[in-house]
Amino acid sequence: MFKKILVPLDGSEYSMRALTIAGHIAKKFKARVTLIHIYSVVPIVQLPIMHEPTTQAASIIGPVVSPATLTEMAEAPKKIGERILLEATEELKSRKIEVETFLIEGNVVQEITRVAKEGNFDLVVMGIRGLSKIQELIMGSVSDGVIKRVQCPVLIVK
């Protein structure tokens, strides 16, 4: 019944629960699991950049950020995603489940939907995101967005 399972991970407690359940389903149906983590690099507010900041300059213009620090800040979300995928992959492989991973920069709902459609998945298993009611009204729910856009069944884990 389920041969290809997509599991979006964000490192939250809910997505880790979804991983566990997806592992059980994959084991039962001898399915392949694809793990996906979507990250976004938020543009840094216009901070002054100086190659050799001086105390005098810092006192006039405020905090000064080096190019190396900016690069490090931009790479942080990607590194977090790599760690999340590595840990999840190790967990599934230890249970002898076939797994592949995708680390993608972009909009979470759009990328999950795109990968689900292009990969012709039989099931998406994902955690519910813990948004407050106000946040959910403003931003919308990731799980709700995925449910509305994919053609295959979606299992939401609390």
C-alpha positions as CSV (number, residue, x, y, z in Angstrom):
1,M,0.0,0.0,0.0
2,F,2.7,2.6,1.0
3,K,6.0,2.2,-0.9
4,K,7.2,5.8,-0.7
5,I,6.8,8.0,2.4
6,L,7.7,11.6,2.7
7,V,8.6,13.0,6.1
8,P,9.2,16.7,6.5
9,L,11.3,17.4,9.6
10,D,11.9,20.7,11.4
11,G,13.5,19.3,14.6
12,S,10.4,19.9,16.7
13,E,9.0,17.3,19.1
14,Y,6.1,16.8,16.7
15,S,8.2,16.1,13.7
16,M,10.3,13.6,15.7
17,R,7.1,11.8,16.6
18,A,6.1,11.8,12.9
19,L,9.5,10.3,12.1
20,T,8.9,7.5,14.6
21,I,5.4,6.7,13.2
22,A,6.7,6.9,9.6
23,G,9.4,4.4,10.6
24,H,6.7,2.0,11.9
25,I,4.7,2.3,8.7
26,A,7.8,1.9,6.5
27,K,8.8,-1.2,8.4
28,K,5.3,-2.8,8.1
29,F,5.0,-2.0,4.3
30,K,8.7,-2.3,3.4
31,A,8.6,1.3,2.2
32,R,11.3,3.8,1.4
33,V,11.3,7.0,3.5
34,T,12.4,10.3,2.2
35,L,13.3,12.9,4.8
36,I,13.1,16.6,3.9
37,H,14.1,19.7,5.7
38,I,13.3,23.1,4.3
39,Y,15.1,26.1,5.7
40,S,15.1,29.8,4.8
41,V,17.9,32.3,5.1
42,V,16.4,35.5,6.5
43,P,17.9,38.6,5.0
44,I,20.1,40.3,7.6
45,V,19.0,43.8,8.6
46,Q,21.2,46.4,7.1
47,L,24.2,46.2,9.5
48,P,27.4,48.1,8.8
49,I,30.1,45.8,7.6
50,M,33.7,46.7,8.3
51,H,36.8,44.6,7.6
52,E,38.7,46.1,10.5
53,P,36.3,47.7,13.0
54,T,37.7,50.3,15.3
55,T,36.4,51.3,18.7
56,Q,35.7,54.8,17.5
57,A,33.6,53.5,14.5
58,A,31.6,51.2,16.8
59,S,30.8,54.1,19.1
60,I,29.6,56.2,16.3
61,I,27.6,53.7,14.2
62,G,26.8,50.9,16.8
63,P,27.4,47.2,16.3
64,V,29.7,46.3,13.5
65,V,29.5,42.9,11.8
66,S,32.3,41.2,9.9
67,P,31.8,39.5,6.6
68,A,32.7,36.2,8.3
69,T,30.0,36.7,10.9
70,L,27.4,37.4,8.2
71,T,28.4,34.2,6.3
72,E,28.2,32.2,9.5
73,M,24.8,33.6,10.3
74,A,23.5,32.8,6.8
75,E,24.9,29.2,7.0
76,A,23.4,28.5,10.4
77,P,19.9,27.4,9.2
78,K,21.4,25.0,6.7
79,K,23.8,23.5,9.3
80,I,20.8,22.9,11.6
81,G,18.9,21.2,8.8
82,E,21.9,19.0,8.1
83,R,22.1,17.9,11.7
84,I,18.3,17.2,11.9
85,L,18.5,15.1,8.7
86,L,21.6,13.2,9.8
87,E,20.1,12.2,13.2
88,A,16.9,11.1,11.6
89,T,18.7,9.1,8.9
90,E,20.8,7.3,11.5
91,E,17.6,6.4,13.5
92,L,15.9,4.9,10.4
93,K,19.0,3.1,9.1
94,S,19.5,1.5,12.6
95,R,16.0,0.0,12.0
96,K,17.0,-1.2,8.5
97,I,14.7,1.2,6.7
98,E,15.8,2.6,3.3
99,V,16.1,6.3,3.5
100,E,17.1,9.3,1.4
101,T,17.2,13.0,2.3
102,F,16.6,16.4,0.8
103,L,17.8,19.7,2.3
104,I,16.2,22.6,0.5
105,E,16.1,26.4,0.9
106,G,12.7,27.9,0.3
107,N,9.1,28.2,1.4
108,V,8.1,25.2,3.5
109,V,4.6,24.5,2.1
110,Q,5.7,25.1,-1.5
111,E,8.7,22.8,-1.2
112,I,7.0,20.0,0.6
113,T,4.2,20.1,-2.0
114,R,6.6,20.2,-4.9
115,V,8.7,17.3,-3.6
116,A,5.5,15.2,-2.8
117,K,4.1,15.7,-6.3
118,E,7.4,15.2,-8.2
119,G,8.3,12.2,-6.1
120,N,4.9,10.6,-6.5
121,F,4.7,9.7,-2.8
122,D,2.1,7.4,-1.4
123,L,2.0,9.1,2.0
124,V,3.2,12.3,3.8
125,V,3.7,11.9,7.5
126,M,4.4,15.2,9.3
127,G,4.1,16.8,12.7
128,I,1.7,19.5,13.5
129,R,3.4,22.7,14.2
130,G,2.7,24.4,17.5
131,L,1.6,27.8,16.3
132,S,-0.6,30.0,18.5
133,K,-4.0,30.8,17.1
134,I,-2.9,34.3,16.2
135,Q,0.2,33.1,14.4
136,E,-1.9,30.5,12.6
137,L,-4.4,33.1,11.4
138,I,-1.6,35.4,10.2
139,M,0.8,32.8,8.6
140,G,-1.4,29.8,8.1
141,S,-0.6,26.3,9.1
142,V,2.1,24.4,7.3
143,S,0.2,21.1,7.8
144,D,-3.0,22.7,6.5
145,G,-1.2,24.1,3.5
146,V,0.3,20.7,2.6
147,I,-3.1,18.9,3.1
148,K,-4.8,21.3,0.7
149,R,-2.1,21.0,-2.0
150,V,-0.9,17.3,-2.2
151,Q,-2.8,14.5,-3.8
152,C,-1.7,11.6,-1.6
153,P,-2.9,11.0,2.0
154,V,-1.3,13.1,4.7
155,L,-0.9,11.8,8.3
156,I,-0.6,14.6,10.9
157,V,1.1,13.7,14.1
158,K,0.5,15.5,17.4
